Amino acid sequence: METVLARVGRKFREGSLEFRAEDGRAWTLGHSEPRAFLRLNDPAALSSMLLDPKLRVAEAYMDGAWEPADGDLLHVLEVAMKMLGSMRSGRFGRILEKVLSRLGEINNPLRSRRNVHHHYDLDESLYATFLDRDMHYSCAYFREPEMDLETAQQAKCAHIASKLDLKPGARVLDIGCGWGSLALYLARHFDVHVTGITLSEEQFKAARRRADERGLTKQVEFRLQDYRDTRGEFDAVVSVGMFEHVGRPQYPVFFQRVHDLLTPQGIALLHTIGRTTPPAGSSPWIRKYIFPGGYIPAASEIMAAVEPRSLILTDLEVWRLHYALTLAEWNRRFQANRHRFAASLGERFCRMWEFYLLVSEAGFRWGDLVVFHAQLTRSRERLPLTRAYLYRSRQVQPVAQRLPLRRRR
């Protein structure tokens, strides 16, 4: 085992993990700072973790084979993230990883529906436990550092609305509308008509229920529909946290649909997790347990698909630590209710979920993950000459706050 650890450890230029068994035995992977210490409950798991670390380290945690010695899983993931970032990997391994990743991203309509069902059709009460009150399952926008999660999610919606430059009566398409949070916000605050589409039956039912509860059924329509099947003409198209599920083989179709659904003077806003590094593969553990068929794009991959579609990139904003702050709060709320889900869904599920939240936070803090905000138009003259209009909402109230709401019948 020591020989294998030494051989594998030479691939890492930074960081080390020390595994300690209950009988006093210890093994170290890596040879430099920073360091993290793990309590190895099942020494037999170490060999499989070394053979396939990107999958088996997380699986071993789910199975209870190891624990952070000091209880700080985020610190272990910080060290592991830095080690993977410094890893010397062979050219053949990188090519194979990319090929396998692409094969897993061929998301036809049926496969897309199955992928969405895997993650988004879980018990709604799970999400309600750790998300904000309005159920936004995407990165919040901490315009001010002291914002709480609820306020930061509302700030995200307002920022998106500014980028869409909405006028009263505008027709908006929300691709991947989730539980309807953004669609309901835009309709309520900006007096627009929103069509939200999703492949999740549970989210679809919840979104329609919420629209009815808020008296917005005349302004908001939700459809259980694939973006490839959507028809119509819209003044604005927005997609928040859905593009990560599209898969690279479908990028040309996705952006062609965005182009075709926009009016000639329309604006689109793509909010997606992205990477600051060149194109690569996907995490096999995330793909197996959390987001089947998913892929995190590099900016170059997005633009390669946008440019041939007659869409103009009019603004690109990069959010760096906003998602780390969001995920930290999600995990805090999940941990406060963890006992409930351990009783109903089991300890293994809870260990999977906390690993997912914390490894994602680590990716935004110490890895290559960011959030891209890509604003696209069909006309270079559609928007003002400067970005001042994006921050107008700080001084000017939305329509619904300046004018009384229309009566609902």
RAGIPE-V517987 format. One line per field, one symbol per residue. burial: I if it has 9 or more other ideal C-beta (glycine too) atoms within 8 Angstrom, else O. Layout:
burial: ???
//
This chain:
burial: OOOIIOOIIOOIOIIIIIIIIOOOOOIIIIOOOIIIIIIIOIOOIIIIIIOOIIIIIIIIIIIIIIIIOOOOIIIIIIIIIIIIIIIOOOOOOIOOIIOIIIOIIIIOOOIIIIIIIIIIIOOIOIIOIIIIOIIIOIIIIIOOOOIOIIOIIIIIIIIIIIIIIIOOOIIIIIIIIIIIIIIIIIIIIIIIIIIIIIIIOIIIOIIIOIIOOOOIOOIIOIIOIIIOOIOOOIIIIIIIIIIIIIIIOIIIOIIIIIIOIIOOOIIIIIIIIIIOOOOIOIOIIIIOOIIIIIIIIIIOIIIOIIOOIOIOIIIIOIIOOIIIIIIIIIIOIIOOIIOOIIOOOOOIIIIIIIIIIIIIIIIIIOIOIIIIIIIIIIOOOIOOOOOOIIOIIOOOOIIIOOOOOOOOO
//
